[in-house]
Amino acid sequence: EDQVTQSPEALRLQEGESSSLNCSYTVSGLRGLFWYRQDPGKGPEFLFTLYSAGEEKEKERLKATLTKKESFLHITAPKPEDSATYLCAVQAPFGGNRDDKIIFGKGTRLHILP
Amino acid sequence: GAGVSQSPRYKVAKRGQDVALRCDPISGHVSLFWYQQALGQGPEFLTYFQNEAQLDKSGLPSDRFFAERPEGSVSTLKIQRTQQEDSAVYLCASSQGTSGYNEQFFGPGTRLTVL
């Protein structure tokens, strides 16, 4: 069964304390892996798309990496405004002539203390 | 518009009532997705439109759920005879291309509470 597992479920860091969030996936034929940020009461906001193992993307204090089994979202010297839930999603073939499926993980709730 | 909008933002329904949730995607976006997000969970796929065609409705939990996008722009998700387990945030997302590989832009969601 295709699965996306994010860890940890929640993470509290001091401002400036770097860390990494993990997204492990088991799907047949990964098409793409997406990272989103979600603030309370809002819809997810797109951060990155990764397509193949070894690929890396950066945006401000965030850096996403991808291997054949997992992705990491590295946060360098975070600030309180980085506090949010970070969601990982994968896109994989359904099989046959059906469109691809998109599966989200449950997210990691990140809280940065000032 | 500047982004994806959804209405209403909050909806309280009595069990057994029908509800209709609206999504206005970004103008020109071909693809439109509906997701259901329970508290503390990630979004779960419900259905996908490419223009007015509903290409995938495999995620709709029961035949009480129905979605349409008759003119290829605005979409409505209808839930008939609501049940308590339908309580969740319903998210709409749109993307420019014809596949989900493209960045999806999400609306703020409609929080449905069924009493």
Chai-1 contact restraints between the chains, C-beta under 6 A:
chainA,res_idxA,chainB,res_idxB,connection_type,confidence,min_distance_angstrom,max_distance_angstrom,comment,restraint_id
A,G32,B,Y101,contact,1.0,0.0,6.0,A-B,restraint_1
A,K42,B,P108,contact,1.0,0.0,6.0,A-B,restraint_2
A,G43,B,L91,contact,1.0,0.0,6.0,A-B,restraint_3
A,G43,B,F106,contact,1.0,0.0,6.0,A-B,restraint_4
A,G43,B,G107,contact,1.0,0.0,6.0,A-B,restraint_5
A,G43,B,P108,contact,1.0,0.0,6.0,A-B,restraint_6
A,G43,B,G109,contact,1.0,0.0,6.0,A-B,restraint_7
A,P44,B,F106,contact,1.0,0.0,6.0,A-B,restraint_8
A,F46,B,E103,contact,1.0,0.0,6.0,A-B,restraint_9
A,L87,B,G42,contact,1.0,0.0,6.0,A-B,restraint_10
A,Q91,B,G100,contact,1.0,0.0,6.0,A-B,restraint_11
A,D99,B,L55,contact,1.0,0.0,6.0,A-B,restraint_12
A,D99,B,D56,contact,1.0,0.0,6.0,A-B,restraint_13
A,D100,B,G100,contact,1.0,0.0,6.0,A-B,restraint_14
A,I102,B,F45,contact,1.0,0.0,6.0,A-B,restraint_15
A,I102,B,G100,contact,1.0,0.0,6.0,A-B,restraint_16
A,F104,B,G42,contact,1.0,0.0,6.0,A-B,restraint_17
A,F104,B,P43,contact,1.0,0.0,6.0,A-B,restraint_18
A,G105,B,G42,contact,1.0,0.0,6.0,A-B,restraint_19
A,K106,B,Q41,contact,1.0,0.0,6.0,A-B,restraint_20
A,K106,B,G42,contact,1.0,0.0,6.0,A-B,restraint_21
A,G107,B,G42,contact,1.0,0.0,6.0,A-B,restraint_22
